């Protein structure tokens, strides 16, 4: 079984390394492996047991720090709100405000239970994807964010439809 996704091929092609901290990474496969290892450590930190509100406070600063924890050892832009225009996401002028909405809403909804918790996790994930806060890694960040919220509120995590964290393509992404 190919650990790099459903395409049946491992990507040994070069990539644009602008902002890369690890200069020895030369191919997409090497990058995927490095990102996988880094993100796996963060998943273990937050999802092996219920994360406390102290560990994951869902404040503005912590939301940025989560991105830094996930990809900061690899990319210089990790943990920083994007500064480039993208063909997806909201305009640059409101990206910061949109991140603030997640922080404010998390404080308001901290004591929610049951289906409200699940709805909030889905809303946070949707907002994060819609906004495209970071240069890259937005989907991975949003999925982890939603699962941390669920774990904090005694709900099961969502199992996302990808065969491996190293997947560059999700079975449903194209759909």
Secondary structure, 3 states (H helix, E strand, C coil): CCCCCCCCCCCCCCCCCCCECCCCCCCHHHHHHHHHHHHHHHHHHHHCCCCCCCCCCCCHHHHHHHHHHHHCCCECCCCCCCCCCCCCCCCHHHHHHHHHHHHHHHHHCCCCCCHHHHHHHHHHHHHHHHHCCCCCCHHHHHHHHHHHHHHHCCCCCCCCCCCCCCCCCCCCCCC
